[in-house]
Amino acid sequence: MSTTEQTAPDRRVFTPVTLDLGDILLRPWGRLTELRGGPVAGLLAAAADPAIARWNPVRATDRAGAEAYLDRCDAGWADGTTAAFAVVDAADGTLLGNSSLRWVDRTDGLAMIGYWMLAAARGRGLATRATLAVTGWGIATAGTRRIEIAHAVDNDASCRVAERCGYPAEGTLRASYHYGDGAYHDEHLHARLATDPEPPAR
Ligand SMILES: CC(C)(COP(=O)(O)OP(=O)(O)OC[C@H]1O[C@@H](n2cnc3c(N)ncnc32)[C@H](O)[C@@H]1OP(=O)(O)O)[C@@H](O)C(=O)NCCC(=O)NCCS
């Protein structure tokens, strides 16, 4: 039996922390997240991004919606069920993106991770680095046994991030999720086990 299989369900909680990757910081999302311009403005910018709106809708199109979103993030951290991180430029506090890990079944150690990057931050390997960091943190501190990524089959960028982070594709889910364009899309399911090897560095 592996160490992660022995993790008691009541120890499977996500505890707020800032993950320091040098040039970028992963800060817990919430009402008080330290961001240039503030967390509400950051979320509104993300919600207005066409690719995010299509593939990972933030559903925070006005101040009240953004505040409600941040309240849900604070609640997820408070009860240890969802670890939502803002990816922030360490030099100037600019919001770059998001990486969120949430329990699907805490007893089974099953979690799901999601991510988005603002357009100006894409293509620099940041989603890959953030996903790797949150994956390692979830395994090390909360006993995540299996983490899944699901993305629409047309979302090639997300598929590459998953593969890069050591989440091989396991199959296709039919019409499994209602995306921002209003349609149900087939999705690829990827997953990484705590016992899987670290993927090779870029
Ligand atoms: C998916 C997303 C988070 C990727 O962010 P990113 O920081 O640009 O990704 P990375 O720079 O880490 O790139 C990872 C891999 O994806 C590839 N990639 C990036 N954009 C791509 C694109 N549009 N088409 C195909 N591959 C792409 C990169 O080349 C890289 O692969 P490589 O290492 O083999 O060269 C970003 O495009 C995004 O926010 N999209 C909108 C929201 C979204 O789709 N979220 C995921 C929902 S499941």
The ligand as an ORCA input file, in Angstrom:
! r2SCAN-3c Opt
* xyz 0 1
  C      -4.849     26.188    -21.985
  C      -4.004     27.348    -21.479
  C      -4.220     27.458    -19.973
  C      -2.523     27.077    -21.786
  O      -1.755     28.078    -21.143
  P      -0.244     28.379    -21.556
  O       0.413     29.020    -20.382
  O      -0.211     29.094    -22.843
  O       0.339     26.919    -21.765
  P       1.886     26.558    -21.828
  O       2.661     27.731    -22.297
  O       2.244     25.930    -20.528
  O       1.920     25.489    -23.009
  C       1.766     24.115    -22.773
  C       1.762     23.397    -24.086
  O       0.624     23.760    -24.861
  C       1.025     24.140    -26.164
  N       0.061     25.114    -26.633
  C      -0.163     26.328    -26.120
  N      -1.142     26.942    -26.819
  C      -1.511     26.088    -27.794
  C      -2.486     26.130    -28.823
  N      -3.293     27.193    -28.974
  N      -2.612     25.053    -29.641
  C      -1.822     23.963    -29.469
  N      -0.877     23.851    -28.495
  C      -0.742     24.911    -27.668
  C       2.408     24.684    -25.978
  O       3.150     24.678    -27.181
  C       2.962     23.720    -24.957
  O       3.283     22.506    -25.563
  P       4.816     22.068    -25.723
  O       5.391     22.180    -24.338
  O       4.739     20.689    -26.230
  O       5.407     23.054    -26.676
  C      -4.398     28.686    -22.154
  O      -4.322     28.530    -23.552
  C      -5.785     29.152    -21.769
  O      -5.962     29.804    -20.755
  N      -6.802     28.841    -22.591
  C      -8.175     29.290    -22.299
  C      -8.771     28.597    -21.072
  C      -8.622     27.098    -21.143
  O      -8.686     26.485    -22.203
  N      -8.477     26.483    -19.957
  C      -8.405     25.036    -19.856
  C      -9.772     24.462    -19.766
  S      -9.714     22.680    -19.651
*
